[in-house]
Amino acid sequence: MSGLNLWIAFVAGLVSFLSPCVLPLIPGYLSFLAGSTLKDAKNHRFTIFGTSVFFVLGFSVVFAALGVILNSVLPESATAIQTWVSRIGGSLIIFFGLLLTGLIRLNFLQREYKFTPRFQFASRRLTAFTFGAAFAAGWTPCVGPVLGTILTLAATEPGSSFTLLMCYSLGLGIPFLIVGLFANEAANFIRRWVSVIHWVNVVFGFLLIVLGVFVFTENLPLLANFSLLNKLLLP
């Protein structure tokens, strides 16, 4: 497995967090789960951060389970039909890249996602963990292309699916923890820079198109060679 693929998965997690229709809601959502408000976030900083930790653990467990399932189910079958897996997977990744760039638009993938917790446990940490798991299992449509790309990449490389999904979870989880620690400041920052964040998704969309071509042509190992070449050339 290429170390570059792991970086792609990690960056994909960051891009999922930066989805314009989810990012503005996150500070307030984490504050809500911690039983606070954004206005009072500074006085409950570590409570919100603790809630964020359990929220991240919730979706990390789901992604870890997906990685184990892919690693257990697909290796033998994927070997026999590797060409078809690569072509279907590559086509999907290219399609997801086109969605992110805006060259293809599907209305149901552009709608705003709203978190609507309908119940809470007595323990706020358990509530945060549960909704973290639900956040992963019932993923918002507008970040689906990025998660779909990583799942597709994991399916084409089932032996490394667990590691890929953990790198994705790490990329998604770190910003959640930072926002949890600085919820009010993060909300102000997001309001100021939300228009720029759109272009992050566009740039990553074009990178996904390139990645999809490599997967479709079964030349994904070339990325590993490229990564190795960079190590040799850089001082």
C-alpha positions as CSV (number, residue, x, y, z in Angstrom):
1,M,0.0,0.0,0.0
2,S,1.3,3.5,-0.9
3,G,1.9,5.9,1.9
4,L,0.5,8.5,-0.5
5,N,-2.9,6.6,-0.4
6,L,-2.9,7.0,3.4
7,W,-2.3,10.8,3.0
8,I,-5.2,10.9,0.5
9,A,-7.4,9.2,3.0
10,F,-6.3,11.6,5.7
11,V,-6.9,14.7,3.5
12,A,-10.3,13.2,2.5
13,G,-11.2,13.3,6.2
14,L,-10.3,16.9,6.4
15,V,-12.3,17.7,3.3
16,S,-15.3,15.9,4.6
17,F,-15.1,18.1,7.7
18,L,-14.8,21.2,5.5
19,S,-18.0,20.4,3.6
20,P,-19.8,23.8,3.3
21,C,-23.2,22.5,4.2
22,V,-22.0,20.8,7.4
23,L,-19.1,22.8,8.7
24,P,-21.1,25.9,9.9
25,L,-23.3,23.7,12.0
26,I,-20.6,21.7,13.8
27,P,-19.6,24.2,16.6
28,G,-23.2,24.7,17.7
29,Y,-24.0,21.0,17.4
30,L,-21.1,20.0,19.7
31,S,-22.1,22.7,22.2
32,F,-25.7,21.3,22.1
33,L,-24.5,17.8,22.9
34,A,-22.4,19.1,25.8
35,G,-25.5,20.9,27.2
36,S,-24.1,24.4,26.4
37,T,-24.5,27.2,23.9
38,L,-22.0,28.9,21.6
39,K,-22.4,32.1,23.6
40,D,-21.3,30.3,26.8
41,A,-18.8,27.9,25.1
42,K,-15.8,29.5,26.7
43,N,-17.1,28.7,30.2
44,H,-17.6,25.1,29.2
45,R,-14.6,24.6,26.9
46,F,-13.4,21.3,28.4
47,T,-16.9,19.9,28.7
48,I,-17.5,20.5,25.0
49,F,-14.0,19.0,24.2
50,G,-14.9,15.9,26.2
51,T,-18.1,15.6,24.3
52,S,-16.2,15.9,21.1
53,V,-13.8,13.1,22.0
54,F,-16.7,10.7,22.4
55,F,-18.4,11.9,19.2
56,V,-15.1,11.2,17.3
57,L,-14.9,7.8,19.0
58,G,-18.4,7.0,17.8
59,F,-17.8,7.5,14.1
60,S,-14.3,6.0,14.4
61,V,-15.7,2.8,15.7
62,V,-18.1,2.6,12.7
63,F,-15.3,3.2,10.2
64,A,-13.1,0.7,11.9
65,A,-15.9,-1.9,11.6
66,L,-16.3,-1.1,7.9
67,G,-12.5,-1.6,7.5
68,V,-12.6,-5.0,9.2
69,I,-15.6,-6.1,7.1
70,L,-14.0,-5.1,3.8
71,N,-10.7,-6.7,4.9
72,S,-12.5,-9.9,5.8
73,V,-15.0,-10.3,2.9
74,L,-13.3,-8.9,-0.2
75,P,-9.6,-10.1,-0.4
76,E,-10.3,-13.5,-2.0
77,S,-13.1,-12.4,-4.3
78,A,-11.3,-9.2,-5.3
79,T,-8.3,-11.1,-6.5
80,A,-10.4,-13.0,-9.0
81,I,-12.3,-10.0,-10.4
82,Q,-9.6,-7.3,-9.8
83,T,-10.0,-5.8,-13.3
84,W,-13.7,-5.2,-12.9
85,V,-13.3,-4.0,-9.3
86,S,-10.7,-1.4,-10.5
87,R,-12.8,-0.2,-13.4
88,I,-16.0,0.1,-11.4
89,G,-14.2,1.7,-8.5
90,G,-12.2,4.1,-10.7
91,S,-15.4,5.2,-12.5
92,L,-17.1,5.9,-9.2
93,I,-14.1,7.9,-7.9
94,I,-14.1,10.0,-11.1
95,F,-17.8,10.5,-10.7
96,F,-17.4,11.6,-7.1
97,G,-14.6,14.0,-8.2
98,L,-16.9,15.5,-10.8
99,L,-19.5,16.1,-8.1
100,L,-17.1,17.9,-5.9
101,T,-15.8,20.1,-8.6
102,G,-19.4,21.1,-9.5
103,L,-19.1,19.9,-13.1
104,I,-21.9,17.5,-12.3
105,R,-24.7,18.6,-9.9
106,L,-27.3,16.4,-8.3
107,N,-29.9,18.3,-6.3
108,F,-30.3,15.8,-3.5
109,L,-26.5,16.0,-2.9
110,Q,-26.6,19.8,-2.5
111,R,-29.2,20.1,0.2
112,E,-28.3,21.4,3.6
113,Y,-27.9,18.7,6.3
114,K,-29.4,19.5,9.7
115,F,-28.5,17.6,12.8
116,T,-31.8,16.7,14.6
117,P,-31.1,14.7,17.8
118,R,-34.4,13.2,18.9
119,F,-33.3,11.8,22.2
120,Q,-30.5,11.9,24.7
121,F,-29.1,9.4,27.2
122,A,-28.6,10.4,30.9
123,S,-24.9,10.5,30.1
124,R,-23.9,13.2,27.6
125,R,-20.8,11.2,26.7
126,L,-22.9,8.2,25.7
127,T,-25.2,10.5,23.8
128,A,-22.2,12.0,21.9
129,F,-20.8,8.5,21.2
130,T,-24.2,7.4,19.8
131,F,-24.6,10.4,17.6
132,G,-21.0,10.1,16.4
133,A,-21.8,6.6,15.3
134,A,-25.1,7.8,13.6
135,F,-23.1,10.6,12.0
136,A,-21.0,8.0,10.2
137,A,-23.8,5.5,9.5
138,G,-26.3,8.0,8.1
139,W,-23.8,10.2,6.4
140,T,-24.9,13.6,5.1
141,P,-25.4,13.5,1.3
142,C,-23.3,16.6,0.6
143,V,-20.1,14.9,1.9
144,G,-21.0,11.5,0.5
145,P,-18.7,11.8,-2.5
146,V,-15.6,12.0,-0.3
147,L,-16.6,9.2,2.0
148,G,-17.7,7.2,-1.0
149,T,-14.3,7.7,-2.6
150,I,-12.5,6.3,0.4
151,L,-14.9,3.4,0.7
152,T,-14.3,2.6,-3.0
153,L,-10.6,2.9,-2.7
154,A,-10.7,0.6,0.3
155,A,-12.8,-1.9,-1.7
156,T,-10.1,-1.9,-4.5
157,E,-7.4,-2.4,-1.8
158,P,-9.2,-4.6,0.7
159,G,-6.0,-5.7,2.4
160,S,-5.4,-2.1,3.5
161,S,-9.0,-1.0,4.0
162,F,-8.8,-0.8,7.8
163,T,-5.7,1.4,7.7
164,L,-7.3,3.6,5.0
165,L,-10.5,4.1,6.9
166,M,-8.6,4.9,10.1
167,C,-6.5,7.5,8.3
168,Y,-9.8,9.0,7.0
169,S,-11.2,8.9,10.6
170,L,-8.1,10.7,11.9
171,G,-8.4,13.4,9.3
172,L,-12.0,13.9,10.1
173,G,-11.6,13.6,13.9
174,I,-8.7,16.0,14.6
175,P,-10.7,19.1,13.4
176,F,-13.7,18.0,15.4
177,L,-11.5,18.0,18.5
178,I,-10.0,21.4,17.7
179,V,-13.5,22.9,17.2
180,G,-14.7,21.2,20.4
181,L,-11.9,22.9,22.3
182,F,-12.5,26.3,20.7
183,A,-16.1,26.2,19.7
184,N,-16.9,29.9,19.8
185,E,-13.7,30.9,18.1
186,A,-14.2,28.3,15.5
187,A,-17.7,29.5,14.7
188,N,-16.4,33.0,14.1
189,F,-13.5,31.7,11.9
190,I,-15.9,29.6,9.9
191,R,-18.3,32.5,9.2
192,R,-15.3,34.5,8.0
193,W,-13.8,31.9,5.7
194,V,-16.8,29.7,4.6
195,S,-16.6,31.1,1.0
196,V,-13.0,30.0,0.6
197,I,-13.8,26.5,1.9
198,H,-15.8,25.8,-1.2
199,W,-12.6,26.0,-3.3
200,V,-10.9,23.4,-1.1
201,N,-13.6,20.9,-2.1
202,V,-13.2,21.9,-5.8
203,V,-9.4,21.4,-5.8
204,F,-9.8,18.0,-4.0
205,G,-12.4,17.0,-6.6
206,F,-9.9,17.4,-9.4
207,L,-7.4,15.4,-7.4
208,L,-10.0,12.6,-7.1
209,I,-10.5,12.6,-10.8
210,V,-6.8,12.0,-11.3
211,L,-6.9,9.3,-8.6
212,G,-9.9,7.6,-10.3
213,V,-8.0,7.4,-13.6
214,F,-5.1,5.6,-11.8
215,V,-7.6,3.2,-10.2
216,F,-9.5,2.6,-13.4
217,T,-6.3,1.8,-15.3
218,E,-5.0,-0.4,-12.5
219,N,-2.0,1.9,-12.2
220,L,-2.5,2.8,-8.5
221,P,1.0,1.3,-7.6
222,L,2.5,4.1,-9.7
223,L,1.5,6.5,-7.0
224,A,3.7,4.6,-4.6
225,N,6.6,4.8,-7.1
226,F,5.9,8.6,-7.4
227,S,6.0,8.9,-3.6
228,L,9.2,6.9,-3.4
229,L,10.7,9.0,-6.2
230,N,9.9,12.2,-4.3
231,K,11.7,10.8,-1.2
232,L,14.8,10.1,-3.3
233,L,14.8,13.5,-4.9
234,L,14.1,15.6,-1.9
235,P,17.1,16.4,0.4
